[in-house]
Amino acid sequence: MGDWASDQRAFKNVPWGKAMMWIFLVSDTFIFSIFLLSYMTVRSSTTVAWPHPSEVFALSFGGEPIPLILIAIMTFILITSSGTMVLAVNYGYRKDRAKTAMLLLATAAFGAAFVGMQAFEWTKLIVEEGVRPWSNPMGAAQFGSTFFMITGFHGFHVSIGVLFLIILARKVWRGDYDRGERGFFTSRKGNYEIVETMGLYWHFVDLVWVFIFAFFYLW
Amino acid sequence: MADIVPTAAEDIPSAEVAEVDLYHAKSWWTKYVFSQDAKVIAVQYSCTAIAIGLVALVLSWLMRLQLGFPESFSFIDASDYYQFITMHGMIMVIYLLTALFLGGFGNYLIPLMVGARDMVFPYVNMLSFWVYLLAVVVLVASFFVPGGPTGAGWTLYPPQAILSGTPGSEYGIILMLVSLALFIIGFTMGGLNYVVTVLQARTRGMTLMRMPLTVWGIFVATILALLAFPALFVGAVMMLFDRILGSSFFMPAIVVMGEQLSYSGGSPILFQHLFWFFGHPEVYIVALPAFGIVSDLLSVHARRHIFGYRMMVWAIVIIGALSFVVWAHHMYVSGMNPWFGFFFATTTLIIAVPTALKVYNWTLTLWRANIQLTLPMLFALAFIVTFVNGGITGLFLGNVVVDVPLSDTMFVVAHFHMVMGVAPLLVIFGAIYHWYPLMTGRMLDEKMGKFHFWVTFIGTYTIFLPLHYLGILGVPRRYFEMGDTSFIPDSAQDLNAFITVAALIVGFAQLVFLYNLFRSLRHGKISERNPWKAASLEWQTAAYPPGHGNFGEHLPVVYRWAYDYGVPGAPDDFIPQNVPNNAVAESHAEAPSAADDAEAPRT
C-alpha cells in the first residue's frame, strides 16, 4: 500500500502544509524561470549593446574598483543564511525551543542584511549612476528594467521570508509548537514541521538567487 | 479492478478527522459571508462569475447588434466595439469559465467527492475568493474610468495595447493588467488547495484511480493553471512596466503620428509567446473540467459505467501535458521561423489522439446503455456533438497552410466559440441541473430547463455554423463594420443580421435559465435524496444537502469506483462508492449494515 496511487495520501508522511509549499514553489519556479527567460530574450533582441555587468556592479575601495564585490558578499550572506536555516530545522525536530528560535532569528538577520545591501546597490545605481527602468547611461535601456524587475521580485520574496521568519521565531520562542497552539490562519494545532516548511521556502529563495546571480551578473 | 483494502481506521491522521467542530461556523458572518466552508465559497465564486458573465452576455448582444445592423446604432462607435470585444473575451475566458469551473465546481465537488471535510487550508481558500472578487471589482472599475476599458482585443498584444489611439490606453489597460495579476494571485491560493486536497486529503479507500473523473479533470486543470498562469503574470507585470514606467520589454522603436516615441529595442513577439504559453493551457483549463464532469453526467444518466476509465484518466493527463507544447499554433502568422510552425502543427495534431479517444469512450459509454433523457443528459449529449464539431475545425486551424488563409477571419471566431465557449458552457449548464438539488435540496424546473436547452443548443448552431461560412468567405474578425469590399457578397450582411437575431434569442434563453435558478430556490420541487441515483460520495452525505464538515461524525470509507451503475441485482441498479463488497446496503445510509446481504456482482 505504499504506492502513491493508494488511498488517503499520495505522499506518505508529508503534512498538508509541506505539500502545499512544494506545489507553490513549483508554480513560483515557473514565475522566476519566465522572468529569466524573458530577460534573456530581451537581452538578445535589443539593438543597443548590453552594459558590462562586472563594471556596473564594481565597488571601489581606496581607488581600485573590485568587480562584483558587493554581489559576492550578498551571495555569501544569503548562502550562509541557508546554513542557519538547516540548523534551525534540525533543532526544531529536536524540539529545542531556544536554539531553534535563535537560529531562525539569525536566518532572518542574514536575510535582512541581504535586503539592506540590495537597497544600497539600488540606491547606488539609481542615484550615482543614473540607471532607470526606462534608460541608463551605459547601454541598452532593458538593462535597468530587467534588473529592477527581477532583483526587485526576488528581494520582495526575501523580505516576505524575513517577516515570516520573525513571526515563526516568536511562536517557537513562546512554545506554541510544544503546546500545540492553534494557528491563526489554519485553526489547526501547529507543530515543528512548520519550521521545515519555512525552510523549503527559504532555500528556494536562495536557489533562485543563484540563478539570478549566474544569469544576470556573470553573463 | 483489483480489490483494494482501505487503510485501517487507526491510520487516519487524527488532526484531519477528529476535529469536526473546527468546521462549524461560529456566527452568521462566518457562515455566509467570510465563510471558510468550501461549499459556501463555491457558491460565492459561482454567483460572482455568473454576475460578471451577464456583463459579457450584454456586451456580446451589443457587438452582434453592431455587426448585424451596422450604422443603425449611434451609441456604438468603433472604439466601443473594440472595448466590447476585449471585455467580452476576457470576462468569458477568465472571470467566468475559469472561475466557475475551478473556483465554483472545484470548491464544491473536490472535498465532497474525495471524502474530505473541507479543503486542506480553508482560510487560504476564503482569501482566494476575496482576492478574486477584488479582481472582478478592478475589472468592472475599468468601465468607469476616463477612456473606458481597454480595447486591445482579449489577447492584449503590444505595442498597440498601450499606445494612444487604442481605446482605454489611459487607465483601462492598467486596470486590466492589475485585475489579471490579482486574479492569478487569488487563483493560486485556491489552486494550491485543490491540488493538495486531491493528493493528500482523500478518505480511506479513495485511491487516485477511484476518483470520479470530475475530480481528475479539475485536478489536472488546476495543475495546468498553476504552471500556465505564471506566464500571464510575468507578461502582465512587464507590460505594466512598459505602460507606467516607460520601459521597453515589448516595445520596439516606434513612430506614432509622425512622432518618435521613447521606446526602443523591445520584442512584441515575446509577449505573444508569454501570452499563449498561458493561453493555450487555458483552453484546457476550461476543457478538462468539462471533460471530467461530462463523463460523470453521461455515466450517471445512462446508468452505465464509464467506458475505459483508466484510459480516460490518462487521456486527461496526456492532454494536459501536451497543452504546454502547442502554444505557438496561435502565432502562425506572427512571423515565426517556419520550422516552429511545423513543430507546433505536429504537436497540435497529436492532441487530437487522446481527445478523440475520450469522444469514443463517451460514445461507447452510451452504447446499449439505459439512457435517461434528463436535462443533464441532454446537455451532455449536446456537448459531445458540439465538441466534435469544434474539434474538427480545430484540425483546419492546426495545419499551417490551411490556417494562414483562415487566420483572423470569422472562421477562427466560430471555431473557438464552438470548442471552448459553447461546449464547456453546455457542460456547466448540465452540471448545474445535475448538482443544483445537492446544493439547494430542490430541483430546477423541468419545463423551463427544456426550453433553455433546446433554444441554447439549436440557437448556438444557428449562430456559429453561418459564422464558419462567413469566415471562409473571408469576413475578417474584429472589424467594426465591413463597408464596401470587392470580395464579400452583399448577402453576407443578411447572414450577419440572421446571426444577430439568433444570438439575441439565445441570450434571452439564458435569462430564462437565471430566472429558473432563482425561482427554484423557493418554489422548486423538493428533491428526494440522491435524485439521480448517483454512486459518487457527494450524494452519500449524512445531511442532505451536506452541511459544515461535509460528512457526519465519521468520514465515509470507499470500497469501489464511482461507476457501479446498472448492476444486476443491486437495489436501485447501482452501488454507492461507500458500500462494501459483502454488504450491498438497502439504502444510501452512510454506515453500511453489518448484515450479510448477497455478494455484490462486480462489473
Chai-1 contact restraints between the chains, C-beta under 6 A:
chainA,res_idxA,chainB,res_idxB,connection_type,confidence,min_distance_angstrom,max_distance_angstrom,comment,restraint_id
A,A5,B,T207,contact,1.0,0.0,6.0,A-B,restraint_1
A,A5,B,L208,contact,1.0,0.0,6.0,A-B,restraint_2
A,A5,B,M209,contact,1.0,0.0,6.0,A-B,restraint_3
A,S6,B,T207,contact,1.0,0.0,6.0,A-B,restraint_4
A,D7,B,P6,contact,1.0,0.0,6.0,A-B,restraint_5
A,D7,B,T7,contact,1.0,0.0,6.0,A-B,restraint_6
A,D7,B,R204,contact,1.0,0.0,6.0,A-B,restraint_7
A,D7,B,G205,contact,1.0,0.0,6.0,A-B,restraint_8
A,D7,B,M206,contact,1.0,0.0,6.0,A-B,restraint_9
A,D7,B,T207,contact,1.0,0.0,6.0,A-B,restraint_10
A,Q8,B,T7,contact,1.0,0.0,6.0,A-B,restraint_11
A,Q8,B,R202,contact,1.0,0.0,6.0,A-B,restraint_12
A,R9,B,Q200,contact,1.0,0.0,6.0,A-B,restraint_13
A,A10,B,L199,contact,1.0,0.0,6.0,A-B,restraint_14
A,W16,B,V120,contact,1.0,0.0,6.0,A-B,restraint_15
A,W16,B,V196,contact,1.0,0.0,6.0,A-B,restraint_16
A,W16,B,Q200,contact,1.0,0.0,6.0,A-B,restraint_17
A,A19,B,V196,contact,1.0,0.0,6.0,A-B,restraint_18
A,A19,B,Q200,contact,1.0,0.0,6.0,A-B,restraint_19
A,M20,B,L192,contact,1.0,0.0,6.0,A-B,restraint_20
A,M20,B,V196,contact,1.0,0.0,6.0,A-B,restraint_21
A,I23,B,L192,contact,1.0,0.0,6.0,A-B,restraint_22
A,I23,B,V195,contact,1.0,0.0,6.0,A-B,restraint_23
A,F24,B,L192,contact,1.0,0.0,6.0,A-B,restraint_24
A,S27,B,L226,contact,1.0,0.0,6.0,A-B,restraint_25
A,F30,B,L227,contact,1.0,0.0,6.0,A-B,restraint_26
A,F30,B,P230,contact,1.0,0.0,6.0,A-B,restraint_27
A,I31,B,P230,contact,1.0,0.0,6.0,A-B,restraint_28
A,I34,B,P230,contact,1.0,0.0,6.0,A-B,restraint_29
A,I34,B,A231,contact,1.0,0.0,6.0,A-B,restraint_30
A,I34,B,V234,contact,1.0,0.0,6.0,A-B,restraint_31
A,F35,B,V234,contact,1.0,0.0,6.0,A-B,restraint_32
A,T41,B,S267,contact,1.0,0.0,6.0,A-B,restraint_33
A,T41,B,L270,contact,1.0,0.0,6.0,A-B,restraint_34
A,V42,B,F249,contact,1.0,0.0,6.0,A-B,restraint_35
A,S45,B,S267,contact,1.0,0.0,6.0,A-B,restraint_36
A,T46,B,G265,contact,1.0,0.0,6.0,A-B,restraint_37
A,T47,B,G265,contact,1.0,0.0,6.0,A-B,restraint_38
A,P133,B,L245,contact,1.0,0.0,6.0,A-B,restraint_39
A,P133,B,S247,contact,1.0,0.0,6.0,A-B,restraint_40
A,W134,B,L245,contact,1.0,0.0,6.0,A-B,restraint_41
A,W134,B,G246,contact,1.0,0.0,6.0,A-B,restraint_42
A,W134,B,S247,contact,1.0,0.0,6.0,A-B,restraint_43
A,A141,B,S248,contact,1.0,0.0,6.0,A-B,restraint_44
A,S145,B,F241,contact,1.0,0.0,6.0,A-B,restraint_45
A,S145,B,S247,contact,1.0,0.0,6.0,A-B,restraint_46
A,F185,B,Y123,contact,1.0,0.0,6.0,A-B,restraint_47
A,T186,B,F121,contact,1.0,0.0,6.0,A-B,restraint_48
A,S187,B,L22,contact,1.0,0.0,6.0,A-B,restraint_49
